[in-house]
Amino acid sequence: NRWGSPWAVKPEDKAKYDAIFDSLSPVNGFLSGDKVKPVLLNSKLPVDILGRVWELSDIDHDGMLDRDEFAVAMFLVYCALEKEPVPMSLPPALVPPSKRKTWLEI
């Protein structure tokens, strides 16, 4: 891609996250917060951390996650479970290639 940075979400992880995404019955390619919430809560991470995960992964702030945004959410959850701090703002390498134009405009 033209930013020169590959997406931090590896293809094998993306496949795993896509399977979870599909299992949650997305509507028109989106999952509402209500559908994502149990998955996030299941991680047993503190609610404030999960709130930040949602804020960072809902890149276009429409209150829903598409397949790529969901992958970002899962990536952040797994990082937090590995005791890595969740960033305050989304690092460029974590912005899905499909969202980079949107993200630059925010």
C-alpha positions in Angstrom: 0.0 0.0 0.0 1.1 3.6 -0.5 1.7 4.2 3.2 4.5 1.6 3.2 3.3 0.1 6.4 1.7 -3.4 6.3 -1.4 -3.9 8.5 -0.5 -5.0 12.0 -3.2 -7.6 11.8 -1.6 -10.7 10.3 -3.5 -12.7 7.7 -3.8 -15.8 9.8 -5.2 -13.7 12.7 -7.6 -11.9 10.4 -9.0 -15.3 9.3 -9.6 -16.2 12.9 -11.3 -12.8 13.6 -13.4 -13.1 10.4 -14.7 -16.5 11.6 -15.8 -14.9 14.9 -17.3 -11.9 13.0 -19.3 -14.2 10.8 -20.5 -16.3 13.8 -22.1 -13.1 15.2 -24.6 -12.8 12.3 -23.5 -9.4 10.9 -26.2 -7.4 9.2 -25.2 -5.9 5.8 -21.6 -6.5 6.8 -21.8 -4.8 10.2 -22.0 -5.8 13.8 -23.8 -3.5 16.3 -22.3 -2.7 19.6 -24.9 -5.0 21.2 -23.5 -8.0 19.2 -19.8 -7.1 19.8 -20.2 -6.3 23.6 -20.5 -9.9 24.8 -17.4 -10.9 22.8 -15.5 -8.0 24.4 -16.8 -8.7 27.9 -15.9 -12.3 27.5 -12.2 -11.3 27.5 -12.7 -10.3 31.2 -10.8 -7.1 30.6 -11.7 -4.0 32.6 -14.7 -2.1 31.2 -12.6 1.1 30.7 -10.1 -0.8 28.6 -12.9 -2.3 26.5 -14.4 1.1 26.1 -11.2 2.3 24.6 -10.9 -0.7 22.4 -14.4 0.1 21.0 -13.5 3.8 20.5 -10.3 2.9 18.7 -11.8 0.2 16.5 -15.0 2.1 15.5 -12.8 4.1 13.1 -15.7 5.8 11.3 -17.6 6.4 14.5 -20.9 4.9 13.2 -21.6 2.8 16.3 -21.0 -0.4 14.3 -18.0 -2.5 13.4 -17.3 -3.8 9.9 -15.1 -6.9 9.3 -11.9 -4.8 9.4 -12.8 -2.7 12.4 -13.8 -5.9 14.3 -10.4 -7.3 13.5 -8.8 -4.2 15.0 -11.0 -4.7 18.1 -9.9 -8.3 18.5 -6.3 -7.4 17.9 -6.4 -4.8 20.7 -8.2 -7.2 23.1 -5.5 -9.8 22.5 -2.8 -7.3 23.0 -4.4 -6.2 26.3 -4.7 -9.8 27.4 -0.9 -10.1 26.8 -0.6 -7.2 29.2 0.3 -4.7 26.5 -1.3 -1.3 27.1 -4.1 -0.3 24.8 -3.0 2.9 23.0 -4.8 6.2 23.5 -5.0 6.7 19.8 -4.9 4.2 17.0 -1.4 3.7 15.6 -1.2 4.1 11.8 -0.1 0.4 11.4 -3.3 -0.7 13.0 -5.6 1.3 10.7 -7.0 -1.2 8.2 -5.9 -0.5 4.6 -9.6 -0.1 3.8 -10.0 2.7 6.3 -6.8 4.7 5.8 -8.4 7.4 3.7 -11.3 7.9 6.2 -8.8 7.8 9.1 -6.6 10.5 7.5 -9.7 12.8 7.2 -10.6 12.5 10.9 
